Amino acid sequence: MSQEKPADHHEEGIEIPYDQINPETLRNMIQEFVSRDGADWGDDGCTLEDKVKQVLRQLRNKKVKVVFDLKSETANIVVCR
């Protein structure tokens, strides 16, 4: 009987410290993140800049992190567990 690993459906990636990302690149990444279809920001009247500041605050407070997915070769912002 072979000892296969169970299928892992989690992102295979590495955390990238947000403070090591070029500030303009990070801002662009956050803007793309907050403006995605399906993003649950509600209709609270927040501007794009308000949303960017909120995500930056969450990064500083370690509530979210930037992860580079090795399979898709893309970066994403994910909730810390």
MDTraj code that builds the backbone (N, CA, C; nanometers):
import mdtraj as md
import numpy as np

residues = "MET SER GLN GLU LYS PRO ALA ASP HIS HIS GLU GLU GLY ILE GLU ILE PRO TYR ASP GLN ILE ASN PRO GLU THR LEU ARG ASN MET ILE GLN GLU PHE VAL SER ARG ASP GLY ALA ASP TRP GLY ASP ASP GLY CYS THR LEU GLU ASP LYS VAL LYS GLN VAL LEU ARG GLN LEU ARG ASN LYS LYS VAL LYS VAL VAL PHE ASP LEU LYS SER GLU THR ALA ASN ILE VAL VAL CYS ARG".split()
xyz = np.array([
    [0.0848, -0.1164, 0.0000],
    [0.0000, 0.0000, 0.0000],
    [0.0898, 0.1233, 0.0000],
    [0.0651, 0.2150, -0.0930],
    [0.1480, 0.3351, -0.1011],
    [0.1031, 0.4379, 0.0022],
    [0.1951, 0.5193, 0.0411],
    [0.1640, 0.6228, 0.1396],
    [0.1564, 0.7575, 0.0689],
    [0.0441, 0.7806, 0.0021],
    [0.0262, 0.9066, -0.0674],
    [-0.0174, 1.0133, 0.0308],
    [0.0293, 1.1329, 0.0044],
    [-0.0145, 1.2458, 0.0854],
    [-0.1581, 1.2792, 0.0486],
    [-0.2382, 1.3198, 0.1456],
    [-0.3726, 1.3630, 0.1113],
    [-0.3660, 1.4887, 0.0244],
    [-0.4656, 1.5038, -0.0606],
    [-0.4701, 1.6213, -0.1472],
    [-0.4753, 1.7474, -0.0618],
    [-0.3894, 1.8416, -0.0945],
    [-0.3855, 1.9678, -0.0212],
    [-0.4433, 2.0759, -0.1108],
    [-0.5548, 2.1302, -0.0698],
    [-0.6226, 2.2297, -0.1514],
    [-0.5926, 2.3716, -0.1056],
    [-0.4957, 2.3878, -0.0161],
    [-0.4585, 2.5201, 0.0308],
    [-0.3591, 2.5810, -0.0672],
    [-0.3481, 2.7136, -0.0621],
    [-0.2476, 2.7791, -0.1442],
    [-0.1103, 2.7298, -0.1025],
    [-0.0272, 2.6999, -0.2016],
    [0.1114, 2.6656, -0.1737],
    [0.1907, 2.7918, -0.1980],
    [0.2203, 2.8622, -0.0926],
    [0.2877, 2.9885, -0.1139],
    [0.3732, 3.0291, 0.0025],
    [0.4357, 3.1428, -0.0175],
    [0.5210, 3.1971, 0.0865],
    [0.4741, 3.3384, 0.1203],
    [0.4848, 3.3720, 0.2467],
    [0.4471, 3.5057, 0.2901],
    [0.5556, 3.6044, 0.2494],
    [0.5118, 3.7161, 0.1954],
    [0.6033, 3.8233, 0.1581],
    [0.5791, 3.9395, 0.2547],
    [0.6788, 3.9781, 0.3332],
    [0.6591, 4.0912, 0.4246],
    [0.6191, 4.2157, 0.3448],
    [0.5045, 4.2728, 0.3791],
    [0.4515, 4.3850, 0.3016],
    [0.5469, 4.5038, 0.3001],
    [0.6266, 4.5193, 0.4059],
    [0.7175, 4.6336, 0.4118],
    [0.8410, 4.6149, 0.3235],
    [0.8535, 4.4974, 0.2594],
    [0.9629, 4.4739, 0.1658],
    [0.9158, 4.4861, 0.0208],
    [0.7876, 4.5195, 0.0025],
    [0.7314, 4.5381, -0.1313],
    [0.7382, 4.6865, -0.1642],
    [0.7772, 4.7182, -0.2861],
    [0.7796, 4.8566, -0.3311],
    [0.6456, 4.9215, -0.2984],
    [0.6446, 5.0387, -0.2331],
    [0.5188, 5.1015, -0.1900],
    [0.4167, 5.1207, -0.3025],
    [0.4627, 5.1583, -0.4210],
    [0.3700, 5.1762, -0.5333],
    [0.3109, 5.0421, -0.5764],
    [0.3935, 4.9391, -0.5787],
    [0.3460, 4.8049, -0.6130],
    [0.2448, 4.7565, -0.5103],
    [0.2742, 4.7777, -0.3828],
    [0.1827, 4.7365, -0.2763],
    [0.0497, 4.8093, -0.2897],
    [0.0534, 4.9400, -0.3147],
    [-0.0698, 5.0185, -0.3303],
    [-0.1516, 4.9653, -0.4482],
    [-0.0848, 4.9359, -0.5603],
    [-0.1551, 4.8813, -0.6770],
    [-0.2177, 4.7461, -0.6446],
    [-0.1446, 4.6635, -0.5707],
    [-0.1951, 4.5322, -0.5318],
    [-0.3193, 4.5469, -0.4436],
    [-0.3134, 4.6384, -0.3487],
    [-0.4269, 4.6596, -0.2585],
    [-0.5460, 4.7158, -0.3356],
    [-0.5215, 4.8102, -0.4268],
    [-0.6311, 4.8662, -0.5063],
    [-0.6995, 4.7572, -0.5881],
    [-0.6207, 4.6688, -0.6469],
    [-0.6790, 4.5579, -0.7236],
    [-0.7589, 4.4672, -0.6307],
    [-0.7057, 4.4410, -0.5130],
    [-0.7710, 4.3534, -0.4159],
    [-0.9065, 4.4091, -0.3725],
    [-0.9122, 4.5371, -0.3386],
    [-1.0369, 4.5938, -0.2867],
    [-1.1398, 4.6209, -0.3956],
    [-1.0969, 4.6218, -0.5216],
    [-1.1916, 4.6505, -0.6294],
    [-1.2352, 4.5255, -0.7057],
    [-1.1969, 4.4086, -0.6584],
    [-1.2365, 4.2836, -0.7244],
    [-1.3870, 4.2635, -0.7205],
    [-1.4379, 4.1989, -0.8242],
    [-1.5785, 4.1574, -0.8222],
    [-1.5968, 4.0616, -0.7064],
    [-1.7038, 4.0793, -0.6335],
    [-1.7330, 3.9904, -0.5219],
    [-1.6713, 4.0346, -0.3906],
    [-1.5926, 4.1420, -0.3933],
    [-1.5357, 4.1917, -0.2677],
    [-1.6499, 4.2403, -0.1792],
    [-1.6484, 4.1989, -0.0542],
    [-1.7586, 4.2293, 0.0371],
    [-1.7278, 4.3550, 0.1186],
    [-1.7414, 4.4704, 0.0553],
    [-1.7193, 4.5968, 0.1246],
    [-1.8513, 4.6627, 0.1597],
    [-1.9607, 4.6022, 0.1123],
    [-2.0916, 4.6612, 0.1395],
    [-2.1044, 4.7945, 0.0679],
    [-2.2132, 4.8608, 0.0905],
    [-2.2349, 4.9915, 0.0293],
    [-2.2214, 5.0972, 0.1376],
    [-2.1023, 5.1032, 0.1963],
    [-2.0817, 5.1934, 0.3094],
    [-2.0299, 5.3306, 0.2679],
    [-2.0175, 5.3541, 0.1389],
    [-1.9738, 5.4844, 0.0913],
    [-1.8249, 5.5091, 0.1044],
    [-1.7473, 5.4061, 0.1331],
    [-1.6022, 5.4214, 0.1443],
    [-1.5429, 5.4490, 0.0064],
    [-1.4470, 5.5387, 0.0034],
    [-1.3747, 5.5643, -0.1207],
    [-1.2680, 5.4559, -0.1391],
    [-1.2125, 5.4500, -0.2588],
    [-1.1042, 5.3555, -0.2847],
    [-0.9886, 5.3825, -0.1884],
    [-0.9582, 5.5092, -0.1663],
    [-0.8487, 5.5449, -0.0749],
    [-0.8769, 5.4980, 0.0676],
    [-1.0034, 5.5095, 0.1123],
    [-1.0411, 5.4606, 0.2456],
    [-1.0158, 5.3106, 0.2563],
    [-1.0519, 5.2378, 0.1515],
    [-1.0350, 5.0921, 0.1516],
    [-0.8869, 5.0551, 0.1529],
    [-0.8064, 5.1279, 0.0753],
    [-0.6620, 5.1027, 0.0725],
    [-0.6027, 5.1253, 0.2115],
    [-0.6407, 5.2352, 0.2756],
    [-0.5906, 5.2641, 0.4105],
    [-0.6319, 5.1557, 0.5096],
    [-0.7542, 5.1052, 0.4943],
    [-0.8023, 4.9995, 0.5839],
    [-0.7179, 4.8730, 0.5682],
    [-0.6869, 4.8350, 0.4445],
    [-0.6054, 4.7149, 0.4220],
    [-0.4628, 4.7378, 0.4720],
    [-0.4073, 4.8558, 0.4500],
    [-0.2736, 4.8859, 0.5029],
    [-0.2710, 4.8732, 0.6548],
    [-0.3753, 4.9210, 0.7197],
    [-0.3863, 4.9090, 0.8658],
    [-0.3920, 4.7615, 0.9055],
    [-0.4679, 4.6814, 0.8305],
    [-0.4776, 4.5380, 0.8600],
    [-0.3437, 4.4689, 0.8397],
    [-0.2661, 4.5114, 0.7399],
    [-0.1320, 4.4555, 0.7200],
    [-0.0421, 4.4896, 0.8388],
    [-0.0437, 4.6149, 0.8821],
    [0.0385, 4.6568, 0.9968],
    [-0.0003, 4.5828, 1.1239],
    [-0.1298, 4.5561, 1.1397],
    [-0.1800, 4.4874, 1.2596],
    [-0.1777, 4.3352, 1.2467],
    [-0.1208, 4.2851, 1.1364],
    [-0.1063, 4.1410, 1.1117],
    [-0.2401, 4.0665, 1.1084],
    [-0.3432, 4.1347, 1.0598],
    [-0.4735, 4.0701, 1.0420],
    [-0.4829, 4.0078, 0.9030],
    [-0.4070, 4.0630, 0.8075],
    [-0.3950, 4.0076, 0.6729],
    [-0.2473, 4.0048, 0.6369],
    [-0.2145, 3.9288, 0.5333],
    [-0.0755, 3.9194, 0.4891],
    [-0.0720, 3.9021, 0.3381],
    [0.0436, 3.9293, 0.2796],
    [0.0650, 3.9098, 0.1368],
    [0.1293, 3.7733, 0.1185],
    [0.0695, 3.6921, 0.0316],
    [0.1204, 3.5579, 0.0045],
    [0.1445, 3.5441, -0.1453],
    [0.2618, 3.4921, -0.1815],
    [0.2921, 3.4619, -0.3211],
    [0.2644, 3.3146, -0.3422],
    [0.1683, 3.2852, -0.4308],
    [0.1297, 3.1474, -0.4603],
    [0.2270, 3.0898, -0.5627],
    [0.2959, 2.9833, -0.5250],
    [0.3982, 2.9243, -0.6105],
    [0.3402, 2.8562, -0.7340],
    [0.2194, 2.8025, -0.7231],
    [0.1583, 2.7333, -0.8373],
    [0.1126, 2.8310, -0.9446],
    [0.0391, 2.9348, -0.9025],
    [-0.0152, 3.0294, -1.0002],
    [0.0795, 3.1463, -1.0277],
    [0.1856, 3.1563, -0.9471],
    [0.2829, 3.2645, -0.9584],
    [0.2152, 3.4011, -0.9488],
    [0.1239, 3.4125, -0.8515],
    [0.0537, 3.5379, -0.8265],
    [0.0609, 3.5707, -0.6781],
    [0.0474, 3.6984, -0.6486],
    [0.0437, 3.7430, -0.5095],
    [-0.1006, 3.7720, -0.4720],
    [-0.1333, 3.7489, -0.3459],
    [-0.2684, 3.7726, -0.2977],
    [-0.2611, 3.8219, -0.1537],
    [-0.3659, 3.8888, -0.1121],
    [-0.3788, 3.9327, 0.0267],
    [-0.4775, 3.8387, 0.0929],
    [-0.4347, 3.7752, 0.2010],
    [-0.5181, 3.6754, 0.2677],
    [-0.5275, 3.7054, 0.4167],
    [-0.6343, 3.6568, 0.4773],
    [-0.6560, 3.6734, 0.6209],
    [-0.5588, 3.5838, 0.6966],
    [-0.4977, 3.6375, 0.8014],
    [-0.4091, 3.5573, 0.8868],
    [-0.4933, 3.4631, 0.9716],
    [-0.4411, 3.3448, 0.9945],
    [-0.5115, 3.2456, 1.0772],
    [-0.4370, 3.2244, 1.2054],
])
top = md.Topology()
chain = top.add_chain()
for i, resn in enumerate(residues, 1):
    res = top.add_residue(resn, chain, resSeq=i)
    for name in ("N", "CA", "C"):
        top.add_atom(name, md.element.get_by_symbol(name[0]), res)
traj = md.Trajectory(xyz[None], top)
